[in-house]
Amino acid sequence: MTTERPKAVPTPMLSNPRALVTEWRFAPGADTGWHRHEYDYVVVPMTTGKLLLEEKGGNRYAELHAGQPYAREAGVEHNVVNANATEFVFIEIELLP
């Protein structure tokens, strides 16, 4: 029997012709669900911790530090899981064409 994970909570913060900005809040063990990014994007962690990235090629962990952004290109397909015992928060900025 598979246990259903809680879902991360997205809160839209800004939407304009250049960018979509969303705050993501993850309870411990929460996930985004599988998704594919349509646009290049930047993630700015608001907390420090470890995320599990479930990807088609296998799983990996990412250590993120508050205030240290990273960027990825469109087309990424994955599920993001909070691997911490506490809440994890990041801001996602999608760069529109």
N, C-alpha and C positions, 0 to 999 in steps of 0.2 A: 504494500500500500504506500503510495506516494503522499507525503504531507504537502498541502498547498501552502506556499509562502505568502506572507502579507505583501501587498503591493506598495511600491514607492509612490509618493504623492507629488505630482507635478503642479506647480502654481505658475501660470503665465505672468510675466512681469512687464514685458514690453514686446510690442509687435509693430514694426514699421517696414517700409519697403527695403531696408538694408539688413535687418536682423530680427530674429526671434529669440527672446531671452526668457528662460524658464528656470525657476528654482525647483530642485528635486530634493525631497526629504525622504530618507529611508529609515524606518524602524529597524532594529536588529533583525537580520535575516530577510528583510524585504527586497523585492526585485522589481525591475522595470517591465519585465516581460520581454520576449524576443522582439526585436525591431531592427529596421535598417534606416540608416541616416541618409536623407535625400540631399543634404547640404554639408559642406565643410563646417566644422564646428570647433569651438573652444570650450573647455571645461575649467571652471575656477572652483577648486574645493574650498569650502567654508570651514571644514573641520579636517582633522588629520586622522588617517586610518587606512584600512585595507579594504579593497573591493575585489570580489571575485568576478572575473569576466568570463562568461560562458560563450565560446565562439565555436563556429562549425569545425575548426581545426583542432579543438581541444580547449580545456580550461586553463586560465592563468590568473595570478593575483597581481594587483597593482597597488603599490604603496603611494598614497597621495598625502600631500602636506598642505595645510591651510594656506591660501594665498598664492600657491605655486601652480599656475595654469599649464595645461597641455592642449595640443591641437591635433585633430584627426581629419582625414578627408572623407568626402561623401562616399557612400556605399558600404560603410562598416555595418555588419549585421552581428548582433550580440544580445545577450541578456546581462544586465548589471545587477549584482547581488551585494548587499551590505554584509561583509564578513566580520563586523565588529559587534561587541556586546552593547554598544551604545548607538544612538542615532548618528547618521552620517548625512551631510548636506553638501550639495554643490550647485553652482549656477552653470547652466549650459547656454552658450550663445551660438546660435545657428546663423551662418553668414549667407544671406540670400544673394542670388546672382543679380 
